[in-house]
Amino acid sequence: MIDLKTHIRSGATLILLAFSLSALHAQDEAIARKEIEDHREKQQKEFKDKKGSPLLPADRRKFKGLKYYPIDLKYRVNAKFVRTENMPLFKMKTTTERLPEYVKYGEVHFSIDSQAFKLEVYQNPEIMKRPGYEDYLFIPFTDLTNGHETYEVGRYLEFRIPKTEDVIVDFNQCYNPYCSYSPRFSCPIPPAPNQLSIAIPAGEKKFKTTH
């Protein structure tokens, strides 16, 4: 039989464990928010840079910042990465007549509001030849916000070849293709398998109400 002192010690241990887990969760959230904020700050700086900005000169001169949804960690999801081997190259449609070649590298499987989803992950053989992009992957997607609060063509997520099957997909870091800022760019259109049947109110919003 457990005596009263043992019961009290056990209860105190459980309280301490719950407090520690809560503190760890808060720390993880703070790290995640900092990562998202850093991503947005870096993006803003690139848009202000005259040499690398995708903005038209008139838009860059009056640029005051990109538009984002408030950070919502509900849309920073734990996912499973599934590698797909020996897939053939295919030509991905773009907003122009350009047809760059991609290969389906894998899939990410996740859930939002108890609904299961998956997105295909692509690799471009030409991009991976660039220094620093050897492990670069790409997730273009559409969702039910497109054409309303977000760019009608869709949005993108950057991804890197993961070391484990457990990955994080953070829609707070999704961004608009360059063709949303200027017609001089040609941008991949998300393939049909990556058309999500849910609204993702996270990440970057439409740059202009009309383009």
Secondary structure, 3 states (H helix, E strand, C coil): CCCHHHHHHHHHHHHHHHHHHHHHHHHHHHHHHHHHHHHHHHHHHHHHCCCCCCCCHHHHHCCCCCCECCCCHHHEEEEEEEECCCCCEEECCECCCCCCEEEEEEEEEEEECCEEEEEEEEECCCHHHCCCCCCEEEEEEECCCECCCECCCCEEEEEECCCCCEEEEEHHHCECCHHHCCCCCCCECCCHHHECCCCCCCCECCCCCCC
